């Protein structure tokens, strides 16, 4: 816990130095969960999200619910943050990759130099990660702000979430079109931060994915969407 508290102090200092509004609201959440390391890390994801937006030109206000209020060019959007903890599947995937590597090293046979399937949480958790993300989006309908654009940000400490956001967004859109709960249509977009997993693309390294939903009731401007879509590191 000592290392976690050190990170908390550093994070709070950064938020204050960068001018985030109402840091005290966030600090109270941390204090209320100081005796539970997992819950503390869950709320620390809100601070990480706030720093991501601050570092990309947004003003940020910490809130009770939704967790963040962000603004760019006088346009305001609300952000609900959810942390995905490390999963059992991550450990199974690591063991499978290590075993395949040892097998190839021992045999020298190119047929053993293959990528093993990873990231499927269907067996360990009953459903794939993209469906779990859609479930989170639906479970948060009470937190989304009325008559305003809303974003769900998932800060993932699990490698199993890589390249799953698009499928999750499509599932959310299907639920909005077919489901009875109209509150889900308040959600405009989803953002995924793969906290420990960086990929190198055409524009350099990135660990942030963005998906705009076609079903959002209150639309975001083109400038806001473009600004959000260009965030690469968080």
Sine and cosine of phi, psi and omega as CSV:
sin_phi,cos_phi,sin_psi,cos_psi,sin_omega,cos_omega
0.00,0.00,-0.47,0.88,-0.04,-1.00
-0.86,0.51,-0.70,0.72,0.00,-1.00
-0.90,0.43,-0.61,0.80,0.02,-1.00
-0.89,0.45,-0.70,0.72,0.01,-1.00
-0.90,0.43,-0.56,0.83,0.06,-1.00
-0.89,0.46,-0.70,0.71,0.03,-1.00
-0.90,0.44,-0.65,0.76,0.03,-1.00
-0.86,0.52,-0.74,0.67,-0.01,-1.00
-0.88,0.47,-0.67,0.74,0.02,-1.00
-0.90,0.43,-0.66,0.76,-0.02,-1.00
-0.91,0.42,-0.70,0.71,0.02,-1.00
-0.88,0.47,-0.64,0.77,0.02,-1.00
-0.90,0.44,-0.65,0.76,0.04,-1.00
-0.90,0.44,-0.70,0.71,-0.01,-1.00
-0.87,0.50,-0.67,0.74,0.01,-1.00
-0.93,0.37,-0.68,0.73,-0.06,-1.00
-0.92,0.39,-0.47,0.88,-0.02,-1.00
-1.00,-0.01,-0.02,1.00,0.15,-0.99
1.00,0.05,0.40,0.91,0.06,-1.00
-0.91,0.41,0.55,-0.84,-0.06,-1.00
-1.00,-0.04,0.64,-0.77,0.08,-1.00
0.86,0.51,0.72,0.69,0.08,-1.00
-0.85,0.52,-0.47,0.88,-0.05,-1.00
-0.88,0.48,-0.54,0.84,0.03,-1.00
-0.89,0.46,-0.70,0.71,0.01,-1.00
-0.93,0.37,-0.66,0.75,-0.01,-1.00
-0.88,0.48,-0.58,0.81,0.02,-1.00
-0.91,0.40,-0.63,0.78,0.07,-1.00
-0.86,0.52,-0.70,0.72,0.00,-1.00
-0.90,0.43,-0.69,0.73,0.01,-1.00
-0.89,0.46,-0.62,0.78,-0.02,-1.00
-0.92,0.39,-0.36,0.93,-0.05,-1.00
-0.90,-0.44,0.33,0.95,-0.11,-0.99
-0.89,0.45,-0.41,0.91,-0.05,-1.00
-1.00,-0.03,0.00,1.00,0.01,-1.00
-0.81,-0.58,0.97,-0.25,-0.14,-0.99
-0.88,0.48,-0.64,0.77,-0.01,-1.00
-0.92,0.40,-0.70,0.71,0.04,-1.00
-0.91,0.42,-0.59,0.81,0.05,-1.00
-0.88,0.47,-0.70,0.71,0.03,-1.00
-0.91,0.42,-0.58,0.82,0.06,-1.00
-0.84,0.54,-0.73,0.69,-0.03,-1.00
-0.97,0.26,-0.47,0.88,0.06,-1.00
-0.89,0.47,-0.38,0.92,0.07,-1.00
-0.88,0.47,-0.50,0.86,0.05,-1.00
-0.91,0.41,-0.65,0.76,0.05,-1.00
-0.91,0.42,-0.65,0.76,0.04,-1.00
-0.88,0.48,-0.69,0.73,0.02,-1.00
-0.89,0.45,-0.66,0.75,0.01,-1.00
-0.87,0.49,-0.69,0.73,0.01,-1.00
-0.91,0.42,-0.60,0.80,0.05,-1.00
-0.85,0.53,-0.75,0.66,-0.02,-1.00
-0.93,0.36,-0.66,0.75,0.04,-1.00
-0.85,0.53,-0.67,0.74,-0.03,-1.00
-0.95,0.30,-0.16,0.99,0.01,-1.00
-0.90,-0.43,0.41,0.91,0.18,-0.98
1.00,0.00,0.13,0.99,0.03,-1.00
-1.00,-0.03,0.48,-0.88,0.27,-0.96
-1.00,0.03,0.53,-0.85,-0.13,-0.99
-0.71,-0.70,0.70,-0.71,0.11,-0.99
-0.84,-0.55,0.79,-0.62,0.05,-1.00
-0.98,0.19,0.64,-0.77,-0.06,-1.00
-0.71,-0.71,0.20,-0.98,0.12,-0.99
-0.98,0.22,-0.77,0.64,0.01,-1.00
-0.26,-0.96,0.80,-0.60,-0.18,0.98
-0.84,0.54,0.22,-0.98,-0.18,-0.98
-0.93,0.37,-0.57,0.82,-0.06,-1.00
-0.72,-0.69,0.53,-0.85,0.20,-0.98
-0.87,-0.49,0.89,-0.46,-0.02,-1.00
-0.90,-0.43,0.46,-0.89,-0.02,-1.00
-0.61,-0.79,0.58,-0.81,0.07,-1.00
-0.53,-0.85,0.79,-0.61,-0.04,-1.00
0.79,0.61,0.69,0.73,0.07,-1.00
0.92,0.38,0.23,0.97,0.07,-1.00
-0.96,-0.27,0.73,-0.68,-0.10,-1.00
-0.94,-0.33,0.68,-0.73,0.04,-1.00
-0.72,-0.70,0.55,-0.84,0.00,-1.00
-0.95,-0.30,0.62,-0.79,-0.11,-0.99
-0.80,-0.61,0.83,-0.56,0.14,-0.99
-0.98,-0.21,0.75,-0.66,-0.11,-0.99
-0.93,-0.37,0.70,-0.71,0.05,-1.00
-0.74,-0.67,0.75,-0.66,0.07,-1.00
-0.99,-0.11,0.72,-0.69,0.19,-0.98
-0.99,-0.15,0.88,-0.48,-0.01,-1.00
-0.96,0.27,0.28,-0.96,0.13,-0.99
-0.83,0.56,0.60,-0.80,-0.09,-1.00
-0.93,-0.36,0.39,-0.92,0.09,-1.00
-0.83,0.55,-0.58,0.82,-0.04,-1.00
-0.90,0.44,-0.50,0.87,0.03,-1.00
-0.87,0.49,-0.69,0.72,0.00,-1.00
-0.92,0.38,-0.67,0.74,0.04,-1.00
-0.89,0.46,-0.66,0.76,0.02,-1.00
-0.90,0.44,-0.68,0.74,0.00,-1.00
-0.88,0.48,-0.70,0.71,0.01,-1.00
-0.90,0.44,-0.65,0.76,-0.01,-1.00
-0.90,0.44,-0.67,0.74,0.01,-1.00
-0.92,0.38,-0.64,0.77,0.03,-1.00
-0.91,0.42,-0.65,0.76,0.01,-1.00
-0.91,0.42,-0.67,0.75,0.02,-1.00
-0.91,0.41,-0.61,0.79,0.04,-1.00
-0.90,0.43,-0.68,0.73,0.04,-1.00
-0.90,0.44,-0.63,0.78,0.00,-1.00
-0.88,0.47,-0.70,0.71,0.01,-1.00
-0.93,0.38,-0.66,0.75,0.00,-1.00
-0.88,0.47,-0.60,0.80,-0.02,-1.00
-0.97,0.26,-0.67,0.74,-0.10,-0.99
-1.00,0.04,-0.55,0.84,-0.09,-1.00
0.94,0.34,0.13,0.99,-0.03,-1.00
-1.00,0.08,0.81,-0.58,-0.03,-1.00
-0.88,0.48,-0.41,0.91,0.03,-1.00
-0.92,0.39,-0.34,0.94,0.05,-1.00
-1.00,-0.03,-0.09,1.00,0.01,-1.00
-1.00,-0.02,0.94,0.33,-0.11,-0.99
-0.79,-0.62,0.32,-0.95,0.11,-0.99
-1.00,0.05,0.77,-0.64,0.01,-1.00
-1.00,0.04,0.54,-0.84,0.04,-1.00
-0.89,0.46,0.74,-0.67,0.01,-1.00
-0.68,-0.73,0.26,-0.96,0.16,-0.99
1.00,0.04,-0.07,1.00,-0.03,-1.00
-1.00,0.04,0.95,-0.31,-0.04,-1.00
-1.00,-0.05,0.21,0.98,-0.05,-1.00
-0.87,0.49,-0.68,0.74,-0.03,-1.00
-0.96,0.29,-0.72,0.70,-0.10,-1.00
-0.98,0.22,-0.48,0.88,-0.10,-1.00
-0.78,-0.62,0.01,1.00,0.10,-0.99
1.00,0.00,-0.22,0.98,0.03,-1.00
-0.36,-0.93,0.41,-0.91,0.01,-1.00
-0.93,0.36,0.30,-0.95,-0.07,-1.00
-0.88,0.48,-0.63,0.78,-0.04,-1.00
-0.88,0.47,-0.57,0.82,0.05,-1.00
-0.95,0.32,-0.57,0.82,0.07,-1.00
-0.90,0.44,-0.63,0.78,0.05,-1.00
-0.89,0.45,-0.67,0.74,0.03,-1.00
-0.90,0.44,-0.61,0.79,0.06,-1.00
-0.88,0.47,-0.65,0.76,0.03,-1.00
-0.89,0.46,-0.72,0.70,0.01,-1.00
-0.83,0.56,-0.65,0.76,-0.02,-1.00
-0.96,0.29,-0.59,0.81,-0.03,-1.00
-0.94,0.35,-0.32,0.95,-0.07,-1.00
-1.00,-0.07,0.17,0.99,-0.11,-0.99
-0.85,0.52,-0.48,0.87,0.01,-1.00
-0.95,0.31,-0.29,0.96,0.00,-1.00
-1.00,-0.03,-0.34,0.94,-0.06,-1.00
-0.93,0.37,0.65,-0.76,-0.06,-1.00
-0.97,0.24,0.68,-0.73,0.06,-1.00
-0.94,0.33,0.57,-0.82,0.12,-0.99
0.80,0.60,0.62,0.79,0.02,-1.00
-0.44,-0.90,0.43,-0.90,0.08,-1.00
-0.94,0.35,0.61,-0.79,0.00,-1.00
-0.76,-0.65,0.58,-0.82,0.05,-1.00
-0.81,-0.59,0.65,-0.76,0.20,-0.98
-0.98,-0.20,0.86,-0.52,0.06,-1.00
-0.95,-0.32,0.79,-0.61,0.05,-1.00
-0.94,-0.33,0.87,-0.49,0.07,-1.00
-0.98,-0.18,0.94,-0.34,-0.18,-0.98
-0.96,-0.27,0.80,-0.60,0.15,-0.99
-0.99,-0.12,0.24,0.97,-0.01,-1.00
-0.90,-0.43,0.74,-0.67,0.06,-1.00
-0.94,0.35,-0.28,0.96,-0.05,-1.00
-0.93,0.37,-0.23,0.97,-0.04,-1.00
-1.00,0.04,-0.08,1.00,-0.05,-1.00
-0.86,0.51,0.72,-0.69,0.09,-1.00
0.86,0.51,0.57,0.82,0.00,-1.00
-0.90,-0.43,-0.13,0.99,-0.15,-0.99
-0.92,0.39,-0.64,0.77,-0.02,-1.00
-0.87,0.48,-0.70,0.72,0.04,-1.00
-0.89,0.45,-0.63,0.78,0.03,-1.00
-0.89,0.45,-0.69,0.72,0.00,-1.00
-0.89,0.45,-0.66,0.75,0.03,-1.00
-0.89,0.45,-0.62,0.78,0.03,-1.00
-0.91,0.42,-0.65,0.76,0.03,-1.00
-0.89,0.45,-0.69,0.72,0.02,-1.00
-0.87,0.49,-0.64,0.76,0.02,-1.00
-0.91,0.42,-0.64,0.77,0.01,-1.00
-0.91,0.41,-0.59,0.81,0.03,-1.00
-0.91,0.41,-0.68,0.74,-0.03,-1.00
-0.93,0.36,-0.56,0.83,-0.12,-0.99
-0.97,-0.25,-0.36,0.93,-0.16,-0.99
-1.00,0.07,0.31,-0.95,-0.04,-1.00
-1.00,0.08,-0.21,0.98,-0.09,-1.00
-1.00,-0.09,0.98,-0.17,-0.07,-1.00
-0.93,0.36,-0.27,0.96,-0.04,-1.00
-0.89,0.45,-0.43,0.90,0.00,-1.00
-0.91,0.42,-0.40,0.91,0.00,-1.00
-0.95,0.30,-0.10,1.00,0.11,-0.99
-0.96,0.28,-0.23,0.97,-0.02,-1.00
-0.99,0.11,0.81,-0.59,-0.05,-1.00
-0.99,-0.16,-0.50,0.87,-0.12,-0.99
-0.32,-0.95,0.28,-0.96,0.08,-1.00
-0.78,-0.63,0.63,-0.78,0.05,-1.00
-0.80,-0.60,0.68,-0.73,0.04,-1.00
-0.86,-0.51,0.81,-0.59,0.17,-0.99
-0.96,-0.27,0.90,-0.43,0.13,-0.99
-1.00,0.08,1.00,-0.04,-0.26,-0.97
-0.86,0.51,-0.60,0.80,-0.04,-1.00
-0.93,-0.37,0.24,0.97,-0.14,-0.99
-0.76,-0.65,0.92,-0.40,-0.02,-1.00
-0.93,-0.37,0.68,-0.74,0.03,-1.00
-0.89,-0.46,0.54,-0.84,0.03,-1.00
-0.97,-0.25,0.85,-0.53,0.02,-1.00
-0.89,-0.46,-0.26,-0.97,-0.05,-1.00
-0.87,0.49,-0.54,0.84,-0.03,-1.00
-0.98,-0.19,0.27,0.96,0.02,-1.00
0.96,-0.27,-0.23,-0.97,-0.06,-1.00
-0.94,0.33,0.54,-0.84,0.08,-1.00
-0.44,-0.90,0.44,-0.90,0.11,-0.99
-0.64,-0.77,0.31,0.95,-0.01,-1.00
-0.85,-0.52,0.74,-0.67,0.09,-1.00
-0.88,-0.47,0.56,-0.83,-0.02,-1.00
-0.75,-0.67,0.73,-0.68,0.08,-1.00
-0.74,-0.68,0.84,-0.54,0.07,-1.00
-1.00,0.06,0.72,-0.70,0.05,-1.00
-1.00,-0.02,0.68,-0.74,0.00,-1.00
-0.98,0.19,-0.08,1.00,-0.16,-0.99
-0.96,-0.27,0.05,1.00,-0.03,-1.00
-0.90,0.44,0.72,-0.69,-0.05,-1.00
-0.96,0.27,-0.75,0.66,0.02,-1.00
-0.99,-0.13,0.93,-0.36,-0.15,-0.99
-0.98,0.21,0.51,-0.86,0.18,-0.98
-1.00,-0.04,0.46,-0.89,0.02,-1.00
-0.94,0.35,0.31,-0.95,0.05,-1.00
-0.87,0.49,-0.64,0.76,0.00,-1.00
-0.89,0.45,-0.65,0.76,0.02,-1.00
-0.91,0.41,-0.70,0.71,0.01,-1.00
-0.87,0.48,-0.69,0.72,-0.01,-1.00
-0.90,0.43,-0.63,0.78,0.01,-1.00
-0.90,0.44,-0.70,0.72,0.00,-1.00
-0.92,0.40,-0.63,0.78,-0.06,-1.00
-0.94,0.34,-0.31,0.95,-0.03,-1.00
-1.00,-0.03,-0.04,1.00,0.04,-1.00
-0.94,0.34,0.80,-0.60,-0.09,-1.00
-0.92,-0.40,-0.56,0.83,-0.12,-0.99
-0.81,-0.59,0.72,-0.69,0.03,-1.00
-0.51,-0.86,0.00,0.00,0.00,0.00
